[in-house]
Amino acid sequence: MSFVPAVGPADEEIAGWWYCFQRAHLLVREDGSGESAVPRTPGVSALGLRPDTVQLLGTHDGIPCLAAGLDAAPAALPPGYRFVHLRELFGVLPDEQFAIATRAAHLAQWDLAHRFCGRCGKPLALKSDERARVCLACGQLYYPQISPAVIVAVCRGNRILLARSPRFAPGVYSVLAGFVEAGETVEACVHREIREEVGIEVAHLRYIGSQPWPYPNSLMLGFMAEYAGGEIRVDGVEILEASWFTPDALPGLPGPGSFARVLIDRYLRRVGAFAEDRSAPHEGRRPSCR
């Protein structure tokens, strides 16, 4: 079996896998060898936690999975437990658990931010039949916010366009990314973001795949594109430097697991090259906010 999503009643005393988040940090249990694991407990109270929100996520191999959101870090944790940034757990947690943790992070953050109605100010209640909150006073519905964003690898012959953002660690470059605006197609967003950030035109867009990323609530839509004209002119805000790189002269790259690295590795396979490990630890590419 695998993960099966579900909605329904949830409380602090349900036995199962508990994905407890304080901001972007997930509570994990560490054994004597330093391995990290999501806690499976008779209830979140067994961990000494009093979460501000609780949601049923579904079941994993028939065992309930729950997300708990905490506004503030607890004063104390049981021995062997600590909060770890979700990014640091890629490749540490099993793939399916990491995917569940990503879902839990998104929903816990949404839950914490949507406890009162934006229309009338009254408290919101979780709906039992769908993933939503409802105002019992005025009937307003609130669904989890999902922000589509594009992430694009632009190629020019055997070269790839990589750029450096002020949010990156020193020496790290990545592909371009940005949020889709209201009323905009994802294809139009690709052209606009690249034009705004580096001043060039692209053509021959090819959709590669998608990746949910809960910081803040993104759904990354990945593309490959070909250079079509123009000279690089960085905007100086979202992008500080950008250049064309060949496979044998790559700068520091985002770490494995990031969608940016998926696209870069795809480019390397296309040109028949393999990069040495130039990853910057835990440097996933966040889309620029517009």
Stockholm file with secondary structure:
# STOCKHOLM 1.0

chainA/1-290         MSFVPAVGPADEEIAGWWYCFQRAHLLVREDGSGESAVPRTPGVSALGLRPDTVQLLGTHDGIPCLAAGLDAAPAALPPGYRFVHLRELFGVLPDEQFAIATRAAHLAQWDLAHRFCGRCGKPLALKSDERARVCLACGQLYYPQISPAVIVAVCRGNRILLARSPRFAPGVYSVLAGFVEAGETVEACVHREIREEVGIEVAHLRYIGSQPWPYPNSLMLGFMAEYAGGEIRVDGVEILEASWFTPDALPGLPGPGSFARVLIDRYLRRVGAFAEDRSAPHEGRRPSCR
#=GR chainA/1-290 SS CCEEECCCCCCTTCCEEEEEEETTEEEEEECTTCCEECCEESCGGGGTCCCSEEEEEEEETTEEEEEEEESSCCSCCCTTEEEEEGGGGTTTSCHHHHHHHHHHHHHHHHHHHCSBCTTTCCBEEECSSSSCEEETTTCCEECCCCEEEEEEEEEETTEEEEEECTTSCTTBCBCEEEECCTTCCHHHHHHHHHHHHHCCEEEEEEEEEEEEETTTTEEEEEEEEEEEECCCCCCSSSCSEEEEECGGGCCBBCCTTSHHHHHHHHHHHHTTCCCCCCBCTTCCCCCBCC
#=GC SS_cons         CCEEECCCCCCTTCCEEEEEEETTEEEEEECTTCCEECCEESCGGGGTCCCSEEEEEEEETTEEEEEEEESSCCSCCCTTEEEEEGGGGTTTSCHHHHHHHHHHHHHHHHHHHCSBCTTTCCBEEECSSSSCEEETTTCCEECCCCEEEEEEEEEETTEEEEEECTTSCTTBCBCEEEECCTTCCHHHHHHHHHHHHHCCEEEEEEEEEEEEETTTTEEEEEEEEEEEECCCCCCSSSCSEEEEECGGGCCBBCCTTSHHHHHHHHHHHHTTCCCCCCBCTTCCCCCBCC
//
